[in-house]
Amino acid sequence: MSENEFPSLFCCGRCRVVLGDSIAWIGNDQEEIAFVFSGVSHNVHVKGKKLISGIAETNGCIFFPLVCDGCFSTVGKVYRATPKHLDYKKNVFFLFANAVTSYKLGSTNENVSEFEIEDTVTLEHVSYLMMEIKKMKEVLLVMESRLSALESEFNFCEN
Ligand SMILES: [Zn+2]
């Protein structure tokens, strides 16, 4: 499997909820400045508010806004009524490019050495840890002496 074959997730740019994936991605629309999908995730809802397009090509077409369930922002649109020559735009899902962010599966950084590891145990850290241990020991000693004092008091009462 080459790197290009890995699918991508399309997430809400605002709340990062997953809205769609590259398996349902059928193209891009220059005029809408949107990614086009044959389906979207259950996190996307069609808002029941009919609107009329004012964009040149789809002028007068009826569409419904698509809303992200995570943050209720408008993330796209779906056309429900279009003239015959624009039928290919009907009932597909447009997710606006400026409303989504994408993540390619398999693009995690597998090479640990590429990260700046600052949490290594240096001499400074060791002396800090030793101090912590010393403090804990002191606390334990205090508790122990209190406990033995209580114990002797208790024994005194019993006798
Ligand atoms: Zn959102």
Boltz pocket constraint, residues with backbone or C-beta under 6 A from the ligand:
constraints:
  - pocket:
      binder: B
      contacts: [[A, 12], [A, 13], [A, 14], [A, 15], [A, 16], [A, 17], [A, 68], [A, 69], [A, 70], [A, 71], [A, 72], [A, 73]]
      max_distance: 6.0
